[in-house]
Amino acid sequence: MTETDCVECGGTVALHDDYEAGEIVDCETCGVELEVLEASPPVLDRAPELEEDWGE
Amino acid sequence: MSVEIGLLYSRIRRDDKLLLSELRDRGHEVRKVDVRDTTFAVGAAGDTGEATVDDTDDTERATDAVSALAGCDVVLDRCLATSRSVYTTRFAAAYDVPIVNDPETARVCADKVETSLALAAAGVPTPETRVAFDTESALAAVESFGYPCVLKPVVGSWGRLLAKLEGRAAAEAVLEHKATLGHYEHKVFYVQNFVEKPGRDLRVLVCGTEPVAAMSRSGDHWLTNAKRGAETAAFELDDRAAELATAAAEAVGGGLLGVDLMEVGGDGESEYTVHEVNHTVEFEALNDAVETDVPATVVDWLETTHGAGADDTGQVIVE
């Protein structure tokens, strides 16, 4: 388990061992969705908002 | 035999993680390419130079797609955004890199009008549909079906922006809103007969043209998308449903697809209508609902079509 800081609230975000760049994780403190920009070491930022053409 | 697989993405969903794990567990080389960080050069086929990384702030993460994809035995398009998917598949094909799905399949599946035309041309039963480009003619199309009927955006998914029109006043309001507030694509009015379904629809995962797993999606709401909270359960395909899933896949060119059907036969009669074919299919809910190991089945198919002994044209072999 890897831990890093939430860019929104500064709380601790726990990442599973198999986390991937591009994955979305939730901050359990403030609830914001965070995107893993880089995997090692972990770099997180706020996840993009939903776009109209997303999904299948 | 190990295969080098590119994965185009902008978000790694649970589906994608399952695929990545399966590919890596089998010893395949996986090259993740975030399309947001990538530029796609026109007329660059055969240029396999080093990745281009500019040192200015705006483009410091931009990677050249030709070098990013060079040498891949196959590239999987897992883009979350349809607009990106349509173009990236075109570029991969232009670079002579085998891509799943084929750009023509992506083009047809990305647009509901194109999908409807392809299904109808192939004789696959699909809901009765009319397209109009003006609110008055759209209202005429709506009235020709009667109420309720359904208005859908030509591009979109997860059941968003679909309207079940219960009467003329609602139809007039929704059409005016779409015409006034919408992107130009929302002025392409795609009107469909409302299909009375038994509280559920069906999702069939197709590899090539073969159905490999299916589930039902049930709910009280008229929209029964898994993303909207519908309950999912394994569904055993009968011969007719399997036949239609195959025919729908063939109609759009085959590939890794999610075919959506509604049951219209009534009690004891197996008849269906195909209302959607998805080209960057999500299978998280399906994998949870069925006994089939979906990512393993998908990778089996990729290995068959692009692994040892695959067609050296690099095209997906449609059985």
Interface residues (C-beta under 8 A of the other chain):
Chain A: D18 E20 A21 G22 E23 I24 E35 V36 A47 P48 E51 E52 D53 W54 G55 E56
Chain B: Y9 S10 R11 I12 D16 K17 L20 S21 K32 D34 L80 A81 T82 S83 V155 G156 S157 W158 R160 L161 H183 K227 G258 N278 H279 T280 V281 E282
